[in-house]
Each structure stands twice: as structure tokens, then as C-alpha cells.
Amino acid sequence: MGTLGRATLQPVMQGILIIAFFLRVEGTCDGCGPCLKVHQTSCLGTGPPETRGSQQQDWYHQEEVVQTAKSGFNGETVTARRRLGEVSTYASLRAEERATFPDITNPGGKKTTYNSTNSTSGADNLYSFQSMVGSGVRLGSGEYFVDFYVGTPARLFSVIVDTGSDLTWVQCDPCKLCYPQEGNYFNPNASSSYYGLRCNSTSCISAGGFGEDSYGEGGCNPQNPGNCKYFYYYGDQSNTTGDYALETVTFNVSGGAPLQIEQILFGCGHSNVGLFQGSGGLLGLGQGAISFVSQIGNLFGNKFSYCLVARDHPLGIKSPLVFGEDSAYANLENKMQWTPILRNTPVDTFYYVNITGVSVAGEALPISEGVWAFDAQGYGGSIIDSGTTLTYFKPEAYDVISGRIQELISYPMVTSIPVLNICYNVSGVMNPDFPSLTMTFQGDAVMELPFKNYFIRADPGDGVYCLALLPVGPKNMNIIGNFQQQNFHIVYDRGNSRLGFAHVDCSSAL
């Protein structure tokens, strides 16, 4: 999720007004450490409970599932807060890699054991699996939603795809404080594979969980341990609270029957507050120990990819989120551009990249290299994040980029649009002429953005376009949001610590 706020951009003003408030609240750091996106806090959300939707959800036919894998989240004990009211962070969670990835049963019945601490060869990566991703615009969200099957029997939930956080969670019954979603909440009592963790378990401690009585010294009674609780907080002040559990998730497998992956650590959210509207929860794809992709390790080559369709496509137009090799885009290999994924030791959730330059209309802009990098304390840096809508730059970059764009555009300016500072009226212009915007990354990877990737239409019914860039505080991160990622095939090659991208019509692969 966005460090500075998750934007809801259609209707555009609803979410942008909300994000503007959080930009003021979260836009500066307190000087005690990096501006972290995810952290525990004692500030529990308050407000009236929401009612759920009534749409019936789909079921997988269990007899079709013939492949099974286990994730087995059994990280080593780490230093993590288990009581609310103490400052801590999931982003700095340190759980050692599991020694082995438990058995996976192939269609032929042969079991194969994987070692998650060693890189696997191409022959070992027997499957790729996928789920479909679509824009959440029609649900009033600036996020992208993925189909996510949870439990036994499998229930379908539409959850946010977020490469900027680690926890995977869904809204659960009984829901004490929840937002409206399409379909029912997840009922753990109706799933035969649901296994709630106890607060004294290794998995609970490794994931930063805590006991029922979080404020007392005996928060977790070893003689009678209660549920393992979690509280996960996002930079826009959204948060989720609930129980840590192990559960089975189901995906489609390329050329085979659906694949079940057992014992995935996830959050059963009983109190969920913030800008999650329309979704059933969130799929955490960050680099931290508890993220979904970290749990499955090298089983599928430690690689995943997506191609986000244009956000004005209806939710029914989707493209795949693929774990493993994406055969549909094999012909893009020669077009892919690659840049290293950097590790920021204090903050290991995010996918950091090194921006080396920005050009407007082909002109390289005078922006110091230090604007894009993180320092020795972990402040700053530049990340790519599917869970943040817009793109955010530090003032030293934002002022230069937006200033040059304004110098080159002659359309009438519109000043009545809140938050979005630079807007133009192009009514009656068939093909607006906006200057090109290009970002260059380490390794000479060049991302040339079409104008619809950095100018957002304020309302479908008018001709006002606004620059989809915003400034952040000097100690915050630069964030490349999902609006700029539309119609780019993006590969997170975690095993080789590199990020690849190629411009493509993402809807054409359907």
C-alpha cells in the first residue's frame, strides 16, 4: 500500500481528497528511523461497523484439485513486539529461510522435495500458476484486484494486489469492524483446512503476533495459550486486526488442474479500517518474510509477473498475475529491460530500484542522483509499488519535472481540482499533445510513459487532465505507483534480484 496514501481515483475526487489529508499527516518523519510503510501501533481504528455485501461467491470443485503443496511457515524466533503500544515494524521482521519446502504431489503421484535455501534449476520448477487481475475503478478503488481462492472448499475473494506490503489477509466472520465488500466475509468455521495459530507457537512469534491480553505482562499464557493476534498498519492509516492462521489457497496451473498450496500464513481480519473498498482483503507480495511470495520460496523460480490493464477498463477485462515463468509473454524476452532490485537493510519489504534520470520531451532534467537513493539510515530511496495508485517524488525531483512539463504545455490550466496541482482543459482536442516523460534506471533500462500513464482524466465526462504525480516529504520514498505501470509487463525476478519491464497492451493477452 502507498506509504503516503492509497488513492481512490474514480470517482477521482473521493479518494484524492482522502489521500490529501493523509499526505499532510504522514508526509514527514519523526526522525527516529526510516519512514516505514508498515508498522505496528497502539492506535486502533475506530468507527461504526459496516455491513457486508450479499453477492454469493464462487466455489472451486474440489474433485478437480489433484496437486497439493505445503508452505509450512516455520520461521526462527525473531525479535518482534508482541504487545500493542510499543513501536515496532513488520518491515524489519527477520525470520530465517525455511530449510525445506515440503512435499508437492505431482499429477503422476510422485512427490518432490524442494529446498528453499538453495536456488532451483529450471527443471525443478515444474509449474507456473496464475490468477486474474483487473482494475477496481468500477468499485470506486484506485487499486488492482486479483482473484484469490481461500479455504476448503475454496471460496473466491477479490483482493488487492500489493507489492508494497507483506501480510496477506481477508475479511473474516465474526467481523467487528469491517468495510463493505462484494460477497460474504470468509468464515473460518466453514473451512476444513483452517488452522488458527496459538500465541506461543514459533510461527506466531516469528510473524510478530501476540496474545489475547496484549496489554498485560501475561499476554500469552503458555499453559492455556490463546489465539495469535496481529495488527497491521499501512502508511495511509488503513489497518487490519485479526488472527494469524494457516490456510489452503488455490490457483490455476498452466496446462493442469488447479493447484492447492497448504499452510499459507495469512491474516483472518476481524477489524479492518481504511481505503480497501470493494476488496475482500489484500495479497501481500513484498520481500518480507511473511509475504506470500516469500513463503512459497523457490518452488516456482522465485519469480512473479503481472501486466496491469488500463485502469479505465471494466473489472471484467483482466490479465494474469503469474507465479513462475509466464509463457504468454515469452515473445517479450527481447523487449524486456532489466534493472537491479536493491535491498535496503532497515526496510526489507519494498522493491527498491535506482532511478538514474528523468527526461521530459527528450531533455534530461538536472536532478541530483541523491534524490533517488536511500541513505545509510534507510531513509528515502525509490520503490515500485502496485498498491499505490499515483507516483510520488521528493520535492527536488517533483518541482523540476512538473515545472518543465508546465513550460511545454499551452492548454488552459484548471485550478479547481483539489490536490492534483497541475490540470489542463483539453476539451474538443481529439489527440492532446503532452510532452513525453521518460524514466531511466540503473542498467540503462528506459521506461517511456505514454501520456495516459502520467496524466489522469479528472472525470470521464469532461476534458480535464491532471498530472498524476505528487510531491512527498524530503525523508520519504519516491514511489512508482500502479497508474504509471498500466500496460507494462513487469517481472519481479526475486531469485536474480532484478526487475524487468516492457510496454505492451495488457488486454491483448486475454
Secondary structure, 3 states (H helix, E strand, C coil): CCCCCCCCCCCHHHHHHHHHHHHHHHCCCCCCCCCCCEEECCCCCCCCCCCCCCCCCCECCHHHCCEEEECCCCCCCCCCCCCCCCCECCCCCCCCCCCCEEEEECCCCCEEEECCCCCCCCCCCCCCEEEEEEECHHHCCCCEEEEEEECCCCEEEEEEEECCCCCCEEEECCCCECCCECCCCECHHHCCCCEECECCCHHHHHCCCECCCCCCCCCCCCCCCCECEEEEEECCCCEEEEEEEEEEEEEEECCCCCEEEEEEEEEEEEEEECCCCECCEEEECCCCCCCHHHHHHHHHCCEEEEECCCCCCCCCCEEEEEECCCHHHHHHCCCCEEEECECCCCCCCCCECCEEEEEECCEECCCCHHHCCECCCCCECEEECCCCCCEEECHHHHHHHHHHHHHHCCCCEECCCCCCCCEEECCCCCCCCCCCEEEEECCCEEEEECHHHCEEECCCCCCEEEECEEECCCCCCEEECCCCCCCEEEEEEHHHCEEEEEECCHHHHC
